[in-house]
């Protein structure tokens, strides 16, 4: 090993050691702090006359955890109806009794909500989250596993109801996958507007620098009645390649158009969703994909098969919470681990089969968490 290689290894080890020390310090501080349950929630609005509370929580991946925690906290006030918010937008109304009863909100109810409650971004914490990023594929004999690992420190700036700016800093740990330098650089930075058109129609609009080194615009629409089993959706995006070298910013012209449609059916007793999607993926690759997704409390696991013009493949994915969750917080600022780490592996190498990029969330995955039977199956 040459001197230059030894210096690079030494620099990487020092950087990794510093990150782990900082992480352990944050965890120690978090466990030493006194627990304050109400601080886990933001934009809380209690209507004691109607025994109803609206709230937003970004700490837990599973909405049931926050729902039951807040229910216990507000039990002395007789509150038994809850409206969880996402980026300040109401999802649905849930009534807790012997069962969880879900009521979708009509267009008029949403309009009344906006008129009665003025949005105030000061009701949200300056929330920082640590999110690991891991990309891997099987390599060759000299390196059986090629991977890239990063640690992202991310936050959100609430601009108006439903509209947030996602931003942050990316700290590279190791890269045995591509030629990207190990330089500290901006994390994916983009605007996202979440819209609830009525009780069963939702949209997500995004623009900026996304994950997977793609920038551009993305539009998602979904029709899903949270009390029903069938749903369908549409997604379109127009993106181009970008990356941050050691200095400056490099990008190519917009050239990747995706247009996808899907239909999904949920088996409520098993919390299993079967989803068939198809259309045009990146690089003008057209085909179809079948997903079978199982929700198991805080964890989601899925298997998929894909057939497109570029080939056939399959794989698996999962979404899990990252402990310890809250690390340190005050009334205005919070440091935590991300509520969700989502990862997917496809059994391919060297082929762009049904390739796509990630934005902050997939609309169907978000709404799946608020489905009536998923919540009820955990409440029993």
Buried (B, 14 or more C-beta within 10 A) or exposed (E): EEEEEEEEEEEBEEBBEEBEEEBEEBBEEBEEEEEEEEBBBBBBBBEEEEBBBBBBBBBBBBBBBBBBBBBEBBEEEEBBBBBBBBBBBBBBBBBBEEEBBBBBBEEEBBEEBEEEBEBEBEEBBEBBBBBBBEBBBEBEEEEEEBBBBBBBBBBBBBBEBBBBBBBBBBBBBEBEBEEBEBEEBEBBBBBBBBBBEBBBBBBBBBBBBBBBBBBBBBBBBBBBBBBBBEBBBBBBBBBBBBBBEEEEEEEEEBEBBBBBBBBBEBEBEEBBBEBBBBBBBBBEBEBBBBBBBBBEEBEBBBEBEBBBEBBBBBBBBBBBBBEEBBBBBEEEEBBBBBBBBBBEBBEBEEBBBBBBBBBBBBBBBBBBBBBBBBBBBBBE
